[in-house]
Amino acid sequence: MTREQFIRNTRAIDTALTTQFLGAMFDRITSNEIKMDSIDTDDQSSIICYTNPTKHGYLEKRGPGGLGKTAFKKRWFVLKHRLLYYLEEPPALGKRPALRGFIPIEELVVDDDEDDLPAPPKGGDEEGLFRLFSNKSHYDEQGTWLVKQVKSLKKLPDGSVKTGLHDEFVFLAGSADEKQEWMEALAAQLRDPG
């Protein structure tokens, strides 16, 4: 916008503003231009990646097991575009989100069959437990559960990414209602072909 266009447009708002005042205002604005940082929508560390999700909120996620890593850890989860992101805490403007990892949910099943779930952590309510596992896992003719492992990506402290393979992911929601909301949101994403 030129100086003349600015003066003409602004005077239309209030004719009491003088041309000299508006010219000085234009000069001051152009000499102290406000520039926004560009936002990379593919950058998982950008807050824009987590806007308008299908579902978001705190869940506890069970560790993969072995060496005492089966403890449940509270994480902020964001379900968007068939990816389940997990972060240290909710993203906030002006603060880089602490992405911990994400799980592509294509070809997964969401389930809360209590016979197949572990015990909840101390103080946790078993009514909030549910899990994700591969839709290729199944029982064979002898009744043995054959596992197709599920892939995840975890961000390491140095910024590199590690691929993990898991038999399942077990989650604990704060209540049975919250668990139901998560299961419905996940099921809807699983049914959505794109």
C-alpha positions in Angstrom: 0.0 0.0 0.0 1.4 3.4 -0.9 1.4 6.4 1.4 -1.4 8.1 -0.6 -3.6 4.9 -0.4 -3.0 4.7 3.3 -4.0 8.3 3.8 -7.1 8.0 1.6 -8.3 4.8 3.2 -7.7 6.0 6.8 -9.4 9.4 6.2 -12.5 7.5 5.2 -12.7 6.2 8.7 -12.3 9.6 10.4 -12.2 12.9 8.4 -10.9 14.7 11.4 -7.5 13.1 10.9 -5.1 15.4 9.0 -3.1 14.5 6.0 0.1 15.5 7.9 -0.8 13.2 10.9 -1.7 10.2 8.7 1.5 10.7 6.6 3.6 10.7 9.8 1.7 7.6 11.0 2.4 5.8 7.7 6.1 6.7 7.8 6.3 5.4 11.4 4.6 2.1 10.5 6.7 1.4 7.4 10.0 2.2 9.3 9.0 -0.3 12.1 7.4 -3.0 10.0 6.0 -6.0 11.9 7.1 -9.3 10.4 5.7 -12.6 11.4 7.8 -15.8 11.4 6.8 -18.2 8.8 5.0 -21.3 10.0 6.0 -24.7 8.7 2.8 -26.8 8.8 4.9 -30.1 8.3 7.1 -29.4 11.3 5.9 -31.5 14.3 7.5 -29.1 16.7 5.3 -26.3 15.3 2.1 -25.5 17.3 0.2 -25.3 14.0 0.6 -29.1 13.7 -1.6 -29.5 16.7 -4.4 -27.1 15.9 -8.0 -28.2 15.1 -7.4 -31.8 16.2 -10.1 -34.5 16.2 -9.4 -35.1 19.9 -6.9 -33.9 22.4 -6.3 -34.3 26.1 -4.3 -36.0 28.8 -3.9 -39.8 28.8 -1.5 -42.1 30.6 0.5 -44.3 28.2 2.1 -47.5 29.4 5.8 -47.9 28.6 6.8 -50.7 26.2 8.0 -53.0 29.0 11.3 -54.5 30.0 13.8 -53.0 32.5 11.0 -51.3 34.6 9.6 -49.3 31.7 6.1 -50.6 32.0 5.1 -47.6 34.2 2.3 -45.4 32.9 3.4 -41.8 32.0 1.0 -38.9 31.7 1.2 -37.3 28.3 -0.8 -34.8 26.3 -2.2 -36.5 23.2 -3.4 -35.0 20.0 -5.3 -37.1 17.4 -5.2 -35.5 13.9 -5.0 -36.9 10.4 -4.7 -40.5 11.5 -1.7 -39.7 13.7 -1.7 -39.9 17.5 0.9 -37.4 18.7 2.1 -37.4 22.3 3.7 -34.4 24.0 5.1 -33.6 27.4 2.3 -30.9 27.9 -0.3 -29.1 25.9 1.2 -26.8 23.1 1.1 -23.1 23.9 1.7 -20.0 21.8 5.2 -18.7 22.1 6.5 -22.0 23.4 7.9 -24.8 21.3 5.8 -28.0 21.8 7.8 -30.8 23.5 6.9 -33.6 21.1 7.7 -37.0 22.5 6.5 -39.2 19.6 3.7 -40.2 17.5 1.8 -43.3 16.4 0.4 -43.8 12.9 -3.0 -45.4 13.6 -3.7 -46.8 10.2 -4.3 -50.6 10.4 -4.9 -50.5 14.1 -7.8 -51.6 16.3 -9.0 -49.8 19.4 -10.3 -52.2 22.1 -11.2 -52.2 25.8 -11.7 -56.0 26.4 -10.8 -56.3 30.1 -9.5 -59.9 29.6 -6.7 -58.5 27.3 -5.8 -55.4 29.4 -3.1 -55.2 32.1 -3.9 -54.0 35.6 -4.1 -50.2 35.8 -1.3 -48.3 37.6 -1.7 -47.7 41.3 -4.5 -45.3 41.9 -5.8 -45.7 38.3 -9.3 -46.8 37.4 -9.5 -49.9 35.3 -12.7 -48.4 33.7 -10.4 -46.0 31.9 -8.1 -48.6 30.2 -8.1 -49.2 26.5 -5.5 -50.3 23.9 -4.4 -50.0 20.3 -3.0 -53.0 18.4 -2.5 -54.1 14.8 -5.5 -55.3 12.9 -3.2 -58.1 11.6 -2.8 -59.6 15.1 -5.1 -62.6 15.6 -5.6 -66.0 17.3 -4.4 -69.0 15.4 -6.3 -72.4 15.3 -4.7 -73.5 18.6 -5.8 -70.3 20.3 -2.4 -68.7 20.4 -2.3 -64.9 20.0 -0.1 -64.0 17.0 1.2 -60.5 17.2 1.9 -58.1 14.3 3.9 -55.3 15.9 2.8 -51.7 15.7 5.2 -49.0 14.6 5.8 -45.7 16.4 8.2 -42.9 16.2 9.8 -41.4 19.3 11.7 -38.2 19.4 15.0 -38.5 21.3 16.5 -35.7 23.5 19.1 -35.0 20.8 16.3 -34.3 18.3 16.8 -37.5 16.3 13.9 -39.9 15.8 13.8 -43.6 16.7 11.4 -46.1 15.3 9.8 -48.4 17.8 7.9 -51.7 17.4 5.3 -52.6 20.0 2.9 -55.4 20.5 0.3 -52.9 21.6 -0.2 -49.5 23.2 -2.1 -49.3 26.4 -3.7 -46.1 27.6 -5.5 -45.0 30.7 -8.1 -42.2 30.5 -9.2 -40.2 33.5 -12.7 -41.8 33.5 -14.9 -44.3 31.6 -16.6 -41.4 29.8 -13.3 -40.0 28.7 -12.1 -43.4 27.5 -15.3 -43.7 25.5 -14.7 -40.4 23.8 -11.1 -41.4 22.9 -12.2 -44.8 21.6 -15.0 -43.2 19.4 -12.6 -40.6 18.1 -9.9 -43.2 17.3 -12.5 -45.5 15.7 -13.8 -42.7 13.5 -10.2 -41.9 12.3 -9.7 -45.6 11.6 -12.8 -45.8 9.5 -11.9 -42.6 7.6 -10.0 -43.7 4.4 -8.1 -40.4 4.1 
